[in-house]
């Protein structure tokens, strides 16, 4: 049996996971991850790359006894997007990795117009207006520590910092570059117009590698660090979102919803065109794991609103109680409407309408799910226009997929089958499929996915569909 070692650097945990050639997660180990305070300001957030690598190595050592380590055929690294650091020729960091959590870049984004209009940035890069984007980190360094840019040999995203420590090779994962707001949506390369305007030289960025390409092989030191045989290839993956898409089994022009604290509605498509109002509403376009495809997406707060209802109305009670009470309420919630604030940037207060005697907390909970589902319907219609397709089903993953009342409501309001992926670790599995191709276990990620197989639980529109259509 052949194995892939997936090193998963998340914002909450870092993990080492072994995936076999049949797609089974045979062993995993994790340690908590968190940011450190910046040296200049305790409110700043930075990542300690040395500590993260050490933790990943410890996690790897924890799981190796469960398999024959000589059968590990590839290593890959997946992580959150946008974050990285300037390094010297030997790969040593000139400044810590500024975290996407850090507030320092918010002011930079507010004043981006002194370089070029935000609308122009959106038009060229496709990436939405988020203060954590890589471009604002580099501008902050340019404005506050300009000497570092002069000293720097390269900019490495965090996945590539870790890959360099393991291989000695500097590269840029394409899926990470696609989150930076400095690439060109048309060419798939760095935008010289953006880089020239903000005064960042293109030579800072090592060559891009596509997902599934070999970056390099483990060095002797890396093999000792991880405890696995030498000459194992390190295969490029990168930004976790793209591999969650692929690992869930989503096909081209099939809408995908990741439902958690935030809901992210995305698509794998060959074309995407967003308007200014879309970006203002939280839209973005990123590079798909497959070169030539794009991932337009829209996002909004979702389970964060459900958690507020739970804390406010159901303190100390579980979701079984909540779901039972919501199921007892008719569609439309007898006139109760919850009007949430879907984006942190929206300063308009939320509200609850229609509360009279006889209405219960079950009405409020169901109204929250209905509001979120109507938001999904609206955003799906927008995504259809952006991607030039018509949805025939929706693929659903994440914690929100476990709520059967909500899943049925989605099917009824959208009038579409909802496919809930049975894959519990879609990001890791998707990254492993690309690594299997890069390591020669399969000829392509698609062959790996077909061989492994992805199964779903399907929820069809039910008896309440007609009620929602009437409403």
Order of alpha helices (4+ residues) and beta strands (2+ residues): beta-beta-beta-beta-beta-alpha-beta-beta-beta-alpha-alpha-alpha-alpha-beta-alpha-beta-alpha-alpha-beta-beta-alpha-beta-alpha-beta-beta-alpha-beta-beta-alpha-alpha-beta-beta-alpha-beta-alpha-beta-alpha-alpha-beta-alpha
